[in-house]
Amino acid sequence: MTVKVLSVVGNRPQFIKSGPLSVALRDAAIDEVVVHTGQHWDPEMSAVFFEELGLPEPAYRLDLRSADPDAMHPGIRDAVQREQPDWVLVYGDTNSTLAGAEAAGDVPVAHVEAGLRSFDLAMPEERNRIAVDKLAALLFCPDERSAEQLASEGVAGRREVVGDVMRDALDLLLPVARRRELSYSQPYAVVTLHRASNTEPERLRRLVSELNATGWTFVFPVHPRTRRVMEEHGIRAAPTLQTIAPLGYLDMLALVSGASRVVTDSGGLQKEAYWLGIPCVTLRNTTEWTDTVAAGANTLVDPGDPIRLGDALTNARFPDDAPELYGDGHASEKIASALLLGAG
């Protein structure tokens, strides 16, 4: 029996996560059909990842240019009805994740990155995680903590602790990324800002002002949403805050691997910094990746009052005794095996 998986992707982290898993699905003779919702439609945030990571060309491009789950439902539902897959596979915590799970109908949902919680219901990502986990029949957890969280919530689906597919992607592509030449002189820190709450004009103005005031040299790949707000509201970066266009995955990995610090509001970059042994400062009050904070490798700074940012950068250290977190780089194979065993 051939097993068919309908994978729903829509934004940058999902493209990265789906890369090694697509390879593992192919190696396991699982037929994968990809639906791209268009939640990220900028070529630098979307098409470049299909090219760099060798992802299968999406069979369905909804091209919605929207993050509205309701707008995504009809296109995903149509793909499910046409393809009749054994699984609808969703990644992470975005609106595309929620839309894929909701539009699956009677087809069982498999959720990659299940059980994570920041315990901050003000974050739409947190609400999405909870909703998708309740809908999923198969829950792929990055660690035992997330599996225990699902058990404590009474989530009905079957839990599998597999590790993190982003670790798979990093292990696969870091040697390639490090061969790329960078034009930035050391030392520098990398900064990324993209969350809706952090790109509200006045908050973004304060964050950029604090970054400017630290005296650190930053390289700042600017998300399209962030750039638009900066331009519309006259928010200016100091010369030490070098703004550049968004980078493809390999260039971004090369940039981060050469940094002395990472400052971010991204979930994925917190993990990548940890795996690369780079101290991270996270511009959020909470994180779903709590073990990176517990290990002393990640510091949370309140983005509404980032006065501690300079001190956090100066004091950030990566611990010598940091534990291995979120798997061993073989999550994708484990997921493929579980999908095969659970089909039918």
C-alpha positions in Angstrom: 0.0 0.0 0.0 1.3 3.4 -1.0 1.0 6.0 1.8 0.2 9.6 0.7 0.8 12.7 2.8 -0.6 16.1 2.1 1.9 18.6 3.6 0.6 22.2 4.3 3.3 24.9 4.4 3.0 28.6 4.3 6.0 30.4 5.9 9.7 30.5 6.2 10.1 28.2 9.2 7.8 25.6 7.7 9.8 25.6 4.5 13.0 24.8 6.5 11.2 22.1 8.6 9.7 20.5 5.5 13.1 20.2 3.7 14.7 17.2 5.5 11.3 15.6 6.1 10.5 15.7 2.4 13.7 13.8 1.8 12.8 11.2 4.5 9.3 10.8 3.1 10.7 10.1 -0.3 13.3 7.7 1.1 10.5 5.8 2.8 8.5 5.6 -0.5 5.8 7.9 0.9 4.0 10.0 -1.7 4.1 13.7 -0.6 1.8 16.4 -2.1 2.6 19.9 -1.0 0.1 22.7 -0.5 1.7 26.2 -0.2 -0.9 28.6 1.3 0.9 31.8 0.4 1.0 33.1 4.0 4.6 34.2 3.1 4.5 35.3 -0.5 7.6 37.5 -0.8 10.1 35.6 -3.0 12.9 36.1 -0.5 10.7 34.5 2.2 9.2 31.7 0.1 10.4 30.7 -3.3 14.1 30.9 -2.3 13.6 28.1 0.2 12.1 25.7 -2.3 15.2 26.3 -4.5 17.8 26.1 -1.7 16.4 23.2 0.2 15.4 21.1 -2.9 11.7 20.9 -1.8 9.2 19.3 -4.1 7.4 21.9 -6.2 4.0 22.6 -4.5 1.2 20.8 -6.3 -1.1 23.5 -5.0 -0.2 27.1 -4.7 -3.1 29.0 -3.1 -1.2 32.3 -3.5 -3.6 33.9 -1.0 -1.1 36.6 0.2 -3.0 36.4 3.5 -2.5 35.0 7.0 -6.3 34.5 7.5 -7.0 30.8 8.2 -10.6 31.2 6.9 -9.2 32.3 3.5 -7.0 29.2 3.4 -9.7 26.6 4.2 -11.4 26.3 0.8 -8.1 25.7 -1.1 -6.8 23.2 1.4 -10.1 21.4 1.6 -10.2 21.1 -2.2 -6.7 19.6 -2.2 -7.7 17.1 0.5 -10.8 16.1 -1.5 -8.8 15.7 -4.7 -5.8 13.8 -3.3 -7.5 11.7 -0.7 -4.3 11.5 1.4 -3.7 9.2 4.4 -2.4 12.1 6.4 -2.6 15.9 6.5 0.8 17.0 7.8 1.1 20.4 9.5 4.1 22.1 11.0 4.6 24.4 14.0 2.2 27.1 15.1 1.2 29.5 12.3 -2.2 30.3 10.8 -1.3 27.9 8.0 -0.8 25.2 10.6 -4.3 25.9 12.0 -5.9 26.1 8.6 -4.4 22.8 7.5 -5.6 21.0 10.6 -9.1 22.5 10.4 -9.5 21.8 6.7 -8.4 18.2 6.9 -12.0 17.0 7.5 -12.0 13.2 8.1 -8.3 12.8 7.2 -6.1 12.3 10.3 -3.8 15.2 11.1 -0.1 14.8 12.0 1.4 17.7 13.8 5.1 18.3 13.7 6.4 20.3 16.8 3.5 19.3 19.0 3.1 20.0 22.7 5.1 23.2 22.9 3.7 25.9 25.2 4.8 29.4 26.1 1.7 29.7 28.5 1.1 33.2 27.0 -2.4 33.2 25.5 -1.9 36.7 24.2 0.3 35.1 21.5 -1.7 33.8 18.5 0.9 31.1 18.0 0.1 29.7 21.5 -3.6 29.6 20.7 -2.8 27.9 17.4 -0.6 25.3 19.1 -3.4 24.3 21.6 -6.0 24.2 18.9 -4.0 22.1 16.5 -2.9 19.6 19.1 -6.5 19.0 20.0 -7.3 18.2 16.4 -4.2 16.0 15.7 -4.3 12.2 15.6 -0.5 11.9 15.6 1.6 14.4 17.6 5.3 14.6 16.9 7.0 16.1 20.0 10.5 17.6 20.1 11.2 16.4 23.6 9.8 14.6 26.6 8.6 17.8 28.2 6.3 18.6 25.3 4.9 15.0 25.4 4.2 15.4 29.1 2.5 18.7 28.5 0.1 17.0 26.1 -0.6 14.2 28.6 -1.3 16.8 31.3 -3.9 18.5 29.0 -5.6 15.2 28.2 -4.9 15.5 24.4 -6.3 12.4 22.7 -3.9 11.9 19.9 -0.9 9.5 19.9 2.3 11.1 21.1 5.7 10.3 19.5 8.9 12.0 20.9 11.1 12.4 17.8 13.2 15.5 18.2 13.2 18.6 16.0 13.3 18.6 12.2 15.0 22.0 12.2 18.0 20.2 13.8 17.9 17.8 10.9 18.0 20.7 8.5 20.9 22.4 10.3 23.0 19.3 10.5 22.3 18.6 6.8 23.1 22.1 5.5 25.5 23.7 7.9 28.7 22.4 6.1 27.3 23.9 2.9 26.4 27.2 4.5 29.8 27.6 6.1 31.5 27.5 2.6 29.7 30.7 1.8 31.7 33.9 2.0 30.4 36.7 4.2 31.2 40.4 3.8 30.7 41.3 7.4 33.7 42.0 9.6 33.8 40.4 13.0 32.6 40.8 15.6 28.9 41.3 14.9 25.6 40.2 16.4 22.6 39.1 14.3 19.2 40.6 14.9 15.8 39.7 13.6 12.3 41.2 14.3 9.1 40.1 12.7 6.3 39.3 15.2 3.2 41.5 14.8 3.4 42.8 18.4 7.1 43.9 17.9 6.4 45.6 14.6 3.7 48.0 16.1 5.2 51.3 15.1 6.0 52.7 18.6 7.3 49.5 20.0 9.5 48.9 16.9 10.7 52.5 17.3 11.7 51.8 20.9 13.4 48.5 20.0 15.4 50.0 17.1 16.4 52.9 19.4 17.7 50.5 22.1 19.6 48.5 19.5 21.1 51.7 18.2 22.1 52.7 21.7 23.9 49.5 22.7 27.0 50.4 20.6 27.1 46.8 19.3 27.5 46.1 15.6 24.5 44.3 14.3 23.5 42.7 10.9 19.8 43.0 10.6 18.0 41.0 7.8 14.8 42.9 7.7 11.5 41.1 7.3 9.2 42.7 4.7 6.6 43.6 7.3 9.3 45.2 9.5 10.8 47.1 6.7 7.4 48.5 5.7 6.7 49.8 9.2 10.2 51.3 9.4 9.8 53.1 6.1 6.3 54.3 6.8 7.1 55.7 10.2 10.6 57.0 9.7 12.3 54.6 12.0 16.0 54.9 11.3 18.8 52.4 12.0 22.1 53.7 13.2 25.2 52.9 11.1 26.0 50.1 13.6 22.7 48.5 12.8 23.3 47.3 9.2 20.0 46.5 7.6 20.0 44.1 4.7 17.3 42.2 2.6 16.0 38.9 3.9 18.4 36.0 3.4 17.8 32.5 2.1 18.3 29.7 4.5 21.9 28.9 3.7 23.1 32.5 3.8 21.2 33.1 7.0 22.8 30.0 8.5 26.2 31.2 7.5 25.5 34.6 9.0 24.3 33.2 12.3 27.1 30.7 12.6 29.6 33.5 12.5 27.8 35.8 15.0 28.9 36.5 18.6 25.3 37.0 19.7 21.7 36.5 18.3 18.9 38.9 19.2 15.5 37.7 17.9 11.8 37.3 18.5 11.8 34.1 16.3 11.2 30.7 17.8 13.4 28.9 15.2 16.4 31.2 15.6 16.4 30.5 19.4 17.0 26.9 18.7 19.5 27.4 15.9 21.6 29.7 18.1 21.5 27.0 20.8 22.6 24.2 18.4 25.4 26.5 17.1 26.6 27.4 20.6 25.8 31.1 20.3 24.3 33.1 23.2 20.8 34.3 22.4 18.7 37.3 23.6 15.0 36.9 22.9 12.8 40.0 22.6 9.8 38.3 24.2 8.4 37.9 27.7 7.9 34.1 27.2 9.2 31.4 25.0 8.0 27.9 24.0 11.7 26.8 24.0 12.0 27.1 27.8 14.9 24.6 28.1 17.2 27.1 26.3 16.5 29.6 29.0 16.9 27.0 31.8 20.2 26.0 30.4 21.4 29.7 30.6 21.9 30.0 26.8 18.9 32.3 26.2 17.9 35.5 27.9 14.4 36.9 27.7 14.1 40.7 27.5 10.7 42.5 27.7 10.2 44.0 24.2 7.8 46.6 25.6 10.5 48.0 27.9 13.8 46.8 26.4 16.0 48.9 28.7 17.9 45.7 29.7 18.9 44.9 26.2 22.5 46.3 26.4 23.2 44.5 29.7 21.7 41.2 28.4 24.0 41.4 25.4 27.1 42.1 27.5 26.3 39.3 30.0 25.1 36.7 27.6 27.2 33.5 27.7 26.8 30.0 26.2 27.3 27.5 29.0 30.1 25.0 28.8 27.8 22.3 30.2 24.9 22.9 27.9 22.8 19.8 27.5 21.8 18.3 24.1 18.3 19.6 23.4 15.5 18.7 21.0 16.8 15.5 19.4 19.8 14.0 17.6 19.2 15.2 14.1 17.2 12.2 13.0 13.7 13.4 13.6 12.6 13.2 10.0 13.3 9.5 9.7 11.4 8.8 12.9 8.4 10.8 11.6 8.4 9.0 8.3 8.4 5.6 10.0 5.5 6.6 12.3 3.5 7.8 9.4 4.0 4.5 7.6 3.0 2.5 10.7 0.0 4.6 11.5 -1.5 4.8 8.0 -4.6 2.9 7.2 
